[in-house]
Amino acid sequence: MTPSTPVPPVGERIAQLRKERGLTQAKLAERARLSTSAIAMYETNRRQPDERTLAQIAEALGVHVTQIAPHLTAPAASRQAKPAPNESQPGDRAAAASEPNRAEREVGDAPGVTQLVLTKDEARLILFVRMHPDAMPFLQSYVTADPDKRRQLERAWRLIQAFQG
């Protein structure tokens, strides 16, 4: 890039670097300890990664953070690259589960921004409900059901699965 060349948005740089390395979004997400949907949102500029997330992506791509986001200074990038003591990493599910409020956590220097830490099954359930909102009443009835009713629903579910497979 020459000084007169405009700097592409962060998302485009991430996508470009990922493709140059022959990585899929899923593989980059795995290496960066992020979700595939987060990578997709960053690449399409629907979300902007914070400095710590940029550092994770840069590390996964094998580049310096400033190659993705030239506006970051080297000291700021290196400061955000290391997690604070006693802070869990996004991929550390055991530590995340033990946090008192593990679903919402303040992110670095971005006031008012929360980061959801979900297991793969939780993310799949959210995606399912978003794609099938008509299933929500059933899920709510299951969650609020007494133990006997829940066992009855589970038995019916096992019968449905047995007939399908």
Secondary structure, 3 states (H helix, E strand, C coil): CCCCCCCCCHHHHHHHHHHHCCCCHHHHHHHHCCCHHHHHHHHCCCCCCCHHHHHHHHHHHCCCHHHHCCCCCHHHHHHHHCCCCCCCCCCCHHHHHHCCCCCCEEECCEEEEEECCCCHHHHHHHHHHHHCHHHHHHHHHHHHCCHHHHHHHHHHHHHHHHHHC
